[in-house]
Amino acid sequence: MKNKSILKAIGVIILVTFILTWIVPSATVGTSGITIGNIMPTGFADIFTSLDVITYYFVRPAIFIIFVGMFYGVVNKIGALKGAVDNISSLFKDKKDIFLIITLLFYALITALTGIYLPLFMFVPLSVAILTKLKYNKVQIVLATVGASTIGLIGQISNNVIRTLSEIEENTFIWVKVGLLVLLLVLTIVYILKVNNKKDKTEKETTEEKIMFVPTKRDSQIEVNVKGTSLIIVMSLLLIVFILGLTPWQTEIFSDAYAAIQNVKIGEFAPFDALLGSFETFGEWTYNSLYPTVALAIIIMAFTNMLTFSEFAEACVKGAKKVAGLAVMSAIITIILVFTLNSGFMGTIINLIAKGGNIALITLSSLISSPFMVELDYAAQYNLSMIYSATASESIAEIWTLIVQVTYGFVMLIVPSSVFLMVGLGYVEETYSKWVKYIWKLLLAILILCIAAILIASLI
C-alpha cells in the first residue's frame, strides 16, 4: 500500500494512545463503582505482546480482506469485472447521480437495517470501479460507500449488541433512530451532489489507475466472451447470503432447519453434516462462515469462466497481494484498542467527565472514548459499563445506549482508528487530509443532527 498519509494518521493516534497509558491512571469496575488505580504504562515488550493479542483476537477482518482480494483478482482476470462495470456504467451513463444515490442508500440501509458493516467491503471494489467509470472523484466515492455504511451505524435501527448488553427488551427510540437516519441520508445525498463535487484537477484521467482493481480485459489461455452477468449474479447471491447469515434474526427457524438438514442420514451416514462441517447457522455467522462462502464464490467464478488451475492460482495470489497492505493495516489499528484496555486509562477519563450523570457530559465522554474502542462491540460493552459505574445508576438508562451508538458512528467517519474508513481510503489511494478537508462541513451538520436526536430522546 502506497498511501503514506493514512499510515501517518494511524501512527499519530497509536502514539497518542501510547502516551495516554503513561499519564492517565487506570480504572477498574468493582461492586462499589469505579476505582482509580495506578498508572499502567505500555512498555516496549508490551507492544509485542499486543501484536500477539491482535493475531489471536483481531486478525479475522484482515483474513476476510485477503479473501476479497483473491475474489477480485479472479473476476478481474476472467474479464467479469470489466464486463459488469461496462454494462452498469453504460446503463447509468446519463443518469449517474441516480446510481450514486442508489449506491449510497445500499451501503447505508444495509448497515442500518442488518448491522453488517466491515463485511460490506466485499462489494466496495465493484462499486468503486463503477463510480470511477462514471467520473466521480475519490472522496465522493468513499463517502458513497464506506462513509454511507458508517452513517448507517449512526442511525442503526436495532443494535443487537447494545440491546443485549443493556438488557433492554424493546427497541427503544425507534422513531428517533428512523428520523435521524432519514435526515442523515437526505443531508448526505445533498452534500455529495451539491457541495465540493468538482473533480480534483490533480487527478485528471489518472483516478482509475489509482484504485487497486482496475477493470481489465480477459487474460486467459481460453478465450471466452465474458459480459459480467455471472459476476452480477454471484454478487447478488453473496449479498443475500450475507444478510441471512450476519443479521441477528430473533427466531429459531434457521437453527431448526439447519439441525434438520444435519440429521438427514443415509443408513448411518449423515452426508449433509459431513459436507457442511461446522458451518454456523444463519443469524449467527461470524467471519468463520464468511471465508468458505467467499472461497466458494471464487471457485464458481473461476470454474464457470474456464480458468486453468495455474491461472486461477496466479489470480488469487495477485489479488491477495494487492490488498495485503490493507489487511495488515486493519489488524494493526486494533493495537489502539489493546493498549486502551490493557492500561484502563479510558475508564478514568469517562469517570471524570460522566460521573455527574449529565446527558451532555455523558455524550462528551462517549465521543472522546469511541476513537479508542475501534470496534462497536467493545465501544458498547466498555462505554456502557463505565458510564453505568461512573453514574452509580441502578440501571443503564435507555438514552445511554442511543448516545453510545450515535457517537461511535459519528467519530468513525473521521478518526484514523476507523478500520473501514482507512481501508476505503487506502483502496482508492486517497489521502487522509483530503478526506478531512472534504468531510468536515458535513460532519458539523451530522453532529448537530445527532445532538438533536439525543435531546429529543431524553425528553421522551
N, C-alpha and C positions, 0 to 999 in steps of 0.2 A: 504494500500500500504506500503510495507516494505522498499522501496528504499529510504534510507536517503540521499544518495548522491545528487540526483536531487532536493530533498527538500532543502538541504543546498544551492545548486546553485541558486535556485529560491529565497531563503531567502536573499542571498547576493545582487542580482540585485534589489530586493524590497528595501533593506536597502540603496543601492546606490541612488535609485530614491528618497527615503525619504530625504536623506541628501542633494541632489541637490535642493530640494524645499526650503531648509533653507539657501542656499548660493548663488543661482543664481536668479537674478531679473526676474520678469515676463515680457512678451512681448505681446502686443496686436496689431492687424492689423487694421489700420484706412485708411481713404482716402489719407492721406499723407505718407503712408508706415507703417513701424513697429515703435511702440512707446515703449520704455523701461520704465517700471514702478517700483514698489516696490517689495521687496521680499515677496512672499506669501507662507509661510511655511505650511506644513501639520501638523496640531495639533492632539492631542490624540483623540478628538471627531471626527475629520475629517476622521480618519481611519474607524470608524464605519459607518459614512455617506457614505464612499466609498463602504463599503460592501452592503449597501442598493442600491447604484447605480449599482453594479455588479449584484445583484439579479434581478433588473428591466431590465437592458440592455444586460448583457453579460452571462446570465445563459443558454441560448439556446444550445450552443455546449455541455455543461455539461449534459443537459437532453438527447441530442442525444446519447452521450456516454452511458448513462444508458440504453437506448433502445437497443443499440448494445450489451451491456452486457446481457440483457434479451434474445435477439435473440440467442446468442451463448450458453447461459445457456440451452435453449430449444433444439437446434440442437445437443448439446453435450449429453444431457440426452437420446435422442432417438437413439444415435449412428450414426447420419448422419455425424457429423464432422469427426469421426474416419473413417467412410466408404469413405468419399471424400478424406481425407488425404491419406489413404492407397492406394486408386486407382490411384490418381495423382502421388504420390511419387513412386509407383511401375512402372508407365509408364515412369518416368524420372530417374529411378534408375541409369542407366548407362549413362545418359545424363543430369546430374544435373545442369551443368553450363548453359545448354540451358534454363532450367526452371528459373534459376536465372536471366538470361538476359531478358527472357520474362516478368518476374515479374517487373524488374526494368523499362523496357520500358512501361509496362502497367501503372504504377503509374506516371511516368514522362510525358508520352504523354497525358494521360487523363487530367492532370492538365494543361499542356502546351496548349492543344487544346480547352479545355472547361472552364478552370478556377476553376474547382472543386478541393477543397483542403482538408480541415478537414473532410468533409463527406466521404472521401475515407477510413476513419478509419473503415467503415463498412466491408471492405474487408481485413483489416490488420490481424485480428486473424487467418483467414483461411490461408493467405499467410505465416504467421509466423509459423503455425503448419506444413505446408508442407516443408518449408525451414529448419526447425528444424529436421524434419524426414530425410531430405537429408544431414544432418550433417554439416550445415553451422553454424558459430559462431554468437553470438548475435549482434555484431556491424555490421557484414556483412548484417545480416537480416534487421537491422534498416536502413542501407544505401540503401538497395534494395527496401524498401517500403516507409517509411516516408521520408527518405533522397531523394529518387528519385522523390517523389512528390514535395518536396521543390526545387529541381533542375528544375523541370518543371515550377515553379514560376519564376525562373530567366529568362528562355527563353520563357516565355508565349507569344504566337503568337499575341493574341489580348486581352488586358485587358480592359474590358468594363467600369470598374470603372474609370480608369485613362483616358480613351478616353472621357468619359462623363464630368469629372471634367475639363479637359484641353480644351474641346470643339473642339477637333481635329477630323475632319470628316474622314480622311483617316487613314488607319493603317500604320503609319509611320515606317520606318526602318524595314519593314517586313523581308527583306532578311538578314539583320544583325541579327535579332532575330532567324531566321531559322538556319543560320550558327552557331550562338552561341549555340543554343540548340543541334545541331548535334555534335558539338565538345565536349560539356559537357557530352553528353550521351556516346560517344566513350571513353572519358577520364575516366568517372566513371566506365564503364564496365571493362576497362583495369585495373583500380586501384583495384576494388573489387575482380577481379580474380587473379591478379598477385602480389599485394602488401599487406603485412601483413595478408595474408589469412590463416595462420596456426591457427588451433583450439586452443583456450586458454586452457592450461594444467590444470588450476584450475577448468575448467568446467567439464571435463571428460564426464561422462554419465548423469550428473545432469541437463544439459541445458533444457531438455524437461520438467523437473519438475518445472522450474522457470517461465515458461510462464503461463499466467493466465488461459487459457483454454487448458488443456492437453487433447487431444482426448481420449475418453474412450468408452468402450463397452456400448451398450444399457442398461439402468437401468430403467425398467418399468415392471408393472404387466403383461402387454400384450406383449408376445414375437413376434417380427416381425423381419425378416431379412432385415436390412437396409444397402444398399450398397453405399449410399451417392449420388445417382443420383438426388434425389429430392433436395438436398442442392445445387448441381451444377446448376440445372435448376433455382431454386429460386434466387440464387446469380446472374446468368446471366440476369434474368429479372429485378432484382434490379438495376444492372448496366445500363441497357438500360433506365429504368425509371429515374434514377438519371441523366443521360446525357440529356435526353429530358427535364427534369424539371429544372435542375440547370444551364444549358448552356444558356446564354443570347442571344437567337436567334433574329436576326434582321428581324423579319417577324411577320405578324398578323394572319398567318394561324392557329396557335394554339388557339389564343384568339377567333377568329371567330368560330372555330369548337366547342370550349367549350361553347360559347354563344348559338350556335345552339342546342347542347345537353341539356343545361339547359332549353331551351324554349320548348322542347318537352312536350306536355300535353296530358293527358287522361281526357277529359272533362275540368274541371277547375284545375285538379291536375297535378303538374309537378313532376313526380316520380324521374327523374334523378337529378333535382335540390335539391330535398329533401334528396336523397341518398348521393350525393356528398357533400352537405353542402357548406362551404366556401372554398373549395379546390382551390388552386392557379393554374393559367394557366401554362402550360409547357413554360419554358423560364423565368418564373418569380417566381420560387419556392424559399422559404426560409425554415428555419428549421421547420416552422409550417406545411409544407407539408411532410417533411421527417418523422416526428413522426408517422402519421397514416399509411404511406407507410411501414415502418419497422414493426409497430404493426400488419398490415395485413399479412406480411410475417411470423411473429411469429405464428399467429393463423393458417395459412395454414400449416406450418411445423408441428405444434402440432396435428392438426386435421387429416391430411393425414397420419401421422405416429402413430395414435391411442394412444395418451397420454390421461390419465384420467385428469379430471379438477384439482384434487389435485396435481397430478404430474406436470401438466402444471404450476400451481401457484408456486409450490416449485422450479421448474427450473427457472422461471422468477426471483424470489426473490434471488436465489443463484447466478444467473448470474449478476443481478444488484449489489449485494454486492461485487462481485469480482472487478468490475470497478468503484465502488463508490469513491475510493480514487483518481482515475484518473479524474473523473468528477469534484470533488471538487477542485483538483489541477488546472484543466483547467480554472475554474472560478476565483480562487484566483490570477492566473498570471495576469489577466486583471486589478488588482489593480495598476499595474505599469502604465498602460495607464491612469487610473483615476487620479492618483497622478500627472502625467505629464501634462495632460490637465487642471486640476484644478489650478495648480501652474503657468503654462505658461512659465516655465524656458527654455524649449527646443527652443522656438521661439527666445529667446535671444542668445542661442548658435548658431543657424542657421544663425541669422543675423550677428553675429560676424564673422563667418567663410565665409559665402557665399555672403556677400554684394557686393563684388567686381565683381561678375558675372563670375569669372574664373571657367571653367569646372572642373578642378581638385579640387578646393575648394568646389564647389557645390557637387561633388561626395563625398568628405570627410564629409561634413555636413550631407548628406543623410545616409552615413554609420554610423555616430555617433548617429543620431536621430532614425533610424529604430528600434533598440532594444527596445526603449521605446514606440513604437507605437502599438506593439503586433499584431494588425490585419492590413491586407493590405489596407482595405478601409480607415482606419484612417491614415495610413502612406501616402497614396496617397493624401488624402484631406489636411492633415496638412502640410506635407512637401512641396507639390506643392504651396500651398497658401503662406507659409512662404518664400520660395525661390522667388516666384513672387514679394512679397512685399519687400524683402531684396534687390533684384537687381533692383527694380523700373523699370522693363521692361514693355513695352506696351502690350506685350502678353506673355503667357507662351511658352518658347522655346520648340520645339518638343523634343530636345535632353534631356530636363529635365525629361520628362515622362519616357524615357528609363533609365535614371540614377536612378530614384526612384524605378522602377520595379526591375532592376538588383541588386541594393544594398540591397533592402529589402529581396529578395530571398536569397542572399548570406549570410547575417547575420543570417537568420532564420535557417541556417544549423549548427549554433554553439552556439547562445546565449540562456541562460536559460529562456528567455521570449518567446521563440518559443513554442507555445502551442502544436503543432503536434509533434515536436521533443521530448518534455518532456513526452507526452502521450506515444509515441512509446518506449522510454527508460523505462518508468515506466511499460509498459505492459510486456516487456521481462525481467524486473528486472536487467537492466544493469546500471552501474554507469556512471555518467556524466563525470568523469575523464577519464574513459576508452574510452568513445566516443571521447573526445577531443584528446587523445593520438592517436587514430586510424585515425581521420579525418583530422588532421592539414596539412599534406602534400598535400592531395587532395584540401584542402581549398586554399592553396597558388597557386596551379595551376589554380583553378577556378577563383581566384581573378585576376590573370594575364589575363585570357581569357575575363573576364568582363571588365577590363580596356581597353583591346584591342578593344572590341566591342564598347565601348563608344568613344574611339578615332576615330575609323573608321566612326561611325555615325556622329561625329562632323565635319568630313572632307567632308561628302557627301553634 
